[in-house]
């Protein structure tokens, strides 16, 4: 089951597929949007990966920060809940 914070992260990831999302980029974007979950991004995205909604892409950088992408299942999930691809700004 995906909670509201995870859903907002999924929508944020889907909103900009041209961005190489790392846990750090997500945390910064969430902070600027005043979204819940700041500081717990890695754990929350890991939950989305385990649910099959997000997958990781090795960055190949020495930093070791992998990129996150929304999977086909993730896009289908977003469509099924009839949510827009922009994160809520609560």
N, C-alpha and C positions, 0 to 999 in steps of 0.2 A: 504494500500500500504506500502510495506517495503522499507525503504531507504537504501542507500549503507552501512551506519554505522550499522544499524540494521541487515542487511544481513551478515556483517562481524562478528557481535556478534553471530548470529545464527550459522555460520560456526565454530567459535571458540568453542561454546558449543558442537557442534556435533563432533568436532575433538578429544575430550577426554571425553568419557562417563564414564570413571573410576574415574573422578574427581567430588567431591561434590562442584559444582560451586555455590558460593555465589556472591552477588554484589561486595564484596571486592576482592575475587579471580579474578573475571572477570576484575575489574578495574586494578589490578596489572598485569595480563596477557596482557591486552591491552596496558598498559604503556610500558611494556618491548618490545612489538611488534610495538610501536609507531603508534598505531591505533587511529583513530578519536573517539570521544565520551567519553574519559576519564573524569570522574567527573559527568557524566550524565547516568551512567550505570543503576541505578535503574529505571529511567524513560524510558530508551530505552528498557530494558527487560520487563517492564510493558506493553509497546506497543506491544511487541512480544507475551506476554501472552494474551492480548486482541484480537490479531489476531488469537489465537489458535495455534501458532507455538511453544510455550514454555509453560511449566506448572511448578508450584512450588511444592516442597515437603517439608513439615515441618521438620526442622532439629532436633527438640526435645532438642536443646541446650538452656541454659539460655541466650545465646547471641541473640537469636531470629532471626538469619539470616537463612532464608529458602534457600533451594537448588533449582537450576534451571535445568530443563531437557528439551531436545528437544522432542516435541510430534511427533506422527506418521505423523500428518499433516505437521509439520516442516521438517521432513525428506523427505516427498513427495515434498514439496515446493523446497527444495534444489536440489532434482533430476530434478524437472521440469525446473529449471533455468539453469541446467547443470553446476552448480558450483562445484568445488572440496570442500571437507570438511575442508580445511585449510584456515585460515583467510589470506586475502591479507596483504602484508607487505609494501604497498605503500611507 
